[in-house]
């Protein structure tokens, strides 16, 4: 029995799915193919988003597959690195923004509603409690979202997709507003969210390669 959990050769186990679950396999393939067609976002754009979301799901098979697809579609390594830094920034921001609920929990007069925009006013408390660390976070987040090889608009589109993948309502709200301000269309944002959806589904799909491997041992 192999003790190495991730090997590319395991992916061949997915060939069995057409026999194990043919209807579901067909539907998944059609869903995935539809998501990655050129639309308001190009194939290249979608593959860059896919690489970013694969780092959210931490699926090595997805990272490998979509990095190769992104490269084939014309994405540079610099663009991919910037996209993943957006992920890092948004994930850091998710923890920071959710600290407002921590402060609410300690406040007997706070509204019991967990997710309201007004909660974000309490972020200042985190800055007061840990000023140096909060300043470091703020500087990092600004650098992650700054225009570079990827436009500021596209980074905000990626951030909206990441917000949906991480299920952070604050992140979705803030970055949707930023994306709208930067000129992103509803179509672009919707397609980005569907890429996130496909990657979340794809992570489970890809890991069935390990399940089949383990079952056969």
C-alpha atoms as one frame of an Amber mdcrd trajectory, in Angstrom:
protein
   0.000   0.000   0.000   1.423   3.386  -1.007   1.866   5.983   1.735   2.056
   8.853  -0.785  -1.399  10.412  -0.908  -0.956  12.654  -3.946   0.431  11.310
  -7.194  -0.581  12.396 -10.682  -0.959   8.789 -11.722  -3.898   8.438  -9.333
  -5.944  10.628 -11.664  -6.321   7.680 -14.034  -8.662   6.210 -11.410 -11.218
   8.815 -12.462 -11.681   6.893 -15.713 -13.743   4.456 -13.664 -16.367   7.095
 -12.925 -17.988   6.687 -16.334 -18.899   3.173 -15.234 -19.462   3.825 -11.529
 -21.719   6.875 -11.961 -22.264   7.553 -15.690 -25.154  10.021 -15.356 -23.406
  12.138 -12.729 -20.124  12.016 -14.649 -21.796  13.244 -17.831 -23.590  16.062
 -16.010 -20.406  17.161 -14.248 -18.440  17.220 -17.497 -21.103  19.300 -19.252
 -21.277  21.672 -16.274 -17.494  22.125 -16.172 -17.203  22.579 -19.937 -19.936
  25.214 -19.900 -18.322  27.185 -17.099 -14.965  27.458 -18.875 -16.244  28.610
 -22.263 -15.327  32.111 -23.415 -17.982  34.557 -22.317 -17.888  37.927 -20.591
 -14.618  36.550 -19.188 -12.133  34.882 -21.489 -10.930  31.300 -21.130  -7.636
  32.733 -19.855  -9.422  34.868 -17.248 -11.412  31.883 -16.042  -8.368  29.661
 -15.758  -6.569  32.323 -13.709  -9.591  32.472 -11.394  -9.598  28.661 -11.272
  -5.959  28.577 -10.150  -6.828  31.107  -7.454  -9.831  29.138  -6.194  -7.845
  25.885  -6.265  -5.623  27.463  -3.616  -8.747  28.115  -1.536  -9.843  24.483
  -1.827  -6.217  23.337  -1.432  -6.700  20.667  -4.077  -3.273  19.781  -5.538
  -4.857  18.037  -8.523  -6.836  21.192  -9.332  -3.806  23.439  -8.884  -1.808
  21.262 -11.263  -4.534  20.897 -13.880  -5.644  24.521 -13.966  -2.107  25.931
 -13.801  -1.335  23.951 -16.929  -4.597  25.081 -18.551  -3.946  28.706 -17.592
  -0.442  28.555 -19.071  -1.864  27.052 -22.264  -4.443  29.862 -22.406  -1.653
  32.460 -22.244  -1.421  33.310 -18.541   2.026  34.244 -17.255   3.482  32.991
 -13.991   3.455  36.578 -12.708  -0.301  36.798 -13.341  -0.923  33.529 -11.533
   1.181  34.579  -8.555  -0.705  37.872  -8.303  -4.017  36.004  -8.462  -3.003
  33.709  -5.598  -1.897  36.703  -3.538  -5.452  38.040  -3.977  -6.634  34.767
  -2.411  -4.221  35.221   0.469  -5.395  38.788   0.996  -9.092  37.922   0.914
  -8.665  34.937   3.223  -6.759  37.142   5.670  -9.535  39.710   5.321 -12.165
  37.090   6.076 -10.610  36.447   9.479 -10.211  40.162  10.132 -13.779  41.111
   9.190 -15.260  38.249  11.197 -13.553  39.669  14.277 -16.514  42.056  14.394
 -18.623  39.109  15.565 -16.063  38.425  18.292 -16.452  41.964  19.551 -20.247
  41.696  19.322 -20.171  38.522  21.421 -18.484  40.464  24.213 -20.935  43.369
  23.994 -24.214  42.721  25.875 -25.873  45.607  24.049 -24.870  44.439  20.549
 -27.401  43.419  17.930 -27.792  39.622  17.798 -27.775  39.757  13.993 -24.482
  38.158  13.005 -24.042  39.542   9.510 -24.832  43.214   9.041 -22.714  45.858
   7.332 -22.756  48.027  10.439 -20.643  45.379  12.197 -17.691  46.436  10.061
 -17.554  49.691  11.994 -16.087  47.648  14.828 -12.955  46.790  12.852 -11.358
  49.766  14.515 -11.404  47.830  17.769  -9.111  45.201  16.259  -6.752  47.949
  15.138  -6.690  49.380  18.652  -6.141  45.989  20.297  -3.341  44.884  17.949
  -2.176  48.021  16.107   1.102  46.741  14.653  -0.389  43.489  13.383  -3.444
  45.273  11.994  -1.245  47.765  10.167   0.724  44.867   8.687  -2.501  43.231
   7.521  -3.746  46.492   5.979  -0.499  47.032   4.080  -0.467  43.441   2.845
  -4.084  43.596   1.695  -3.444  46.845  -0.185  -0.401  45.309  -1.900  -2.344
  42.173  -2.851  -5.117  44.189  -4.485  -2.863  46.762  -6.161  -2.833  46.836
  -9.960   0.109  44.973 -11.464   0.242  42.326 -14.168  -3.461  41.905 -13.402
  -5.726  44.947 -13.453  -7.307  46.248 -10.256 -10.700  45.436 -11.779  -9.783
  41.820 -12.480  -8.324  41.414  -9.002 -11.630  42.559  -7.544 -13.444  40.039
  -9.766 -11.141  37.319  -8.430 -11.798  38.558  -4.895 -15.555  38.253  -5.391
 -15.075  34.648  -6.525 -12.847  33.969  -3.517 -15.431  35.531  -1.202 -17.992
  33.037  -2.468 -15.566  30.121  -2.166 -14.729  31.065   1.433 -18.387  31.850
   2.258 -17.454  35.254   3.704 -20.436  37.628   3.394 -18.346  40.637   4.362
 -15.808  39.819   1.646 -18.558  39.326  -0.935 -20.135  42.668  -0.034 -16.937
  44.708   0.051 -15.350  43.266  -3.081 -18.579  43.282  -5.101 -18.868  47.002
  -4.405 -15.201  47.510  -5.281 -15.584  45.472  -8.484 -18.663  47.440  -9.491
 -16.799  50.691  -8.872 -13.902  49.400 -10.998 -16.258  48.709 -13.909 -16.936
  44.970 -13.592 -20.220  43.849 -15.140 -22.846  41.538 -13.657 -21.955  39.006
 -16.356 -18.268  39.034 -15.424 -19.013  38.628 -11.731 -21.559  35.870 -12.350
 -19.130  33.924 -14.526 -16.397  34.308 -11.902 -18.700  32.928  -9.203 -19.553
  29.957 -11.412 -15.840  29.245 -11.825 -15.611  29.181  -8.035 -18.579  26.836
  -7.940 -17.000  24.506 -10.498 -13.720  24.421  -8.563 -15.481  23.585  -5.323
 -17.254  20.738  -7.104 -14.039  19.802  -8.887 -12.094  19.411  -5.678 -14.463
  16.696  -4.523 -14.470  15.169  -7.988 -10.677  15.049  -8.227 -10.248  13.561
  -4.766 -12.356  10.580  -5.763  -9.118   9.430  -7.406  -7.788   8.843  -3.884
 -11.000   7.231  -2.698 -10.915   4.726  -5.562  -7.208   4.088  -4.914  -7.817
   3.446  -1.206 -10.819   1.242  -1.881  -8.762  -0.962  -4.151  -5.957  -1.486
  -1.655
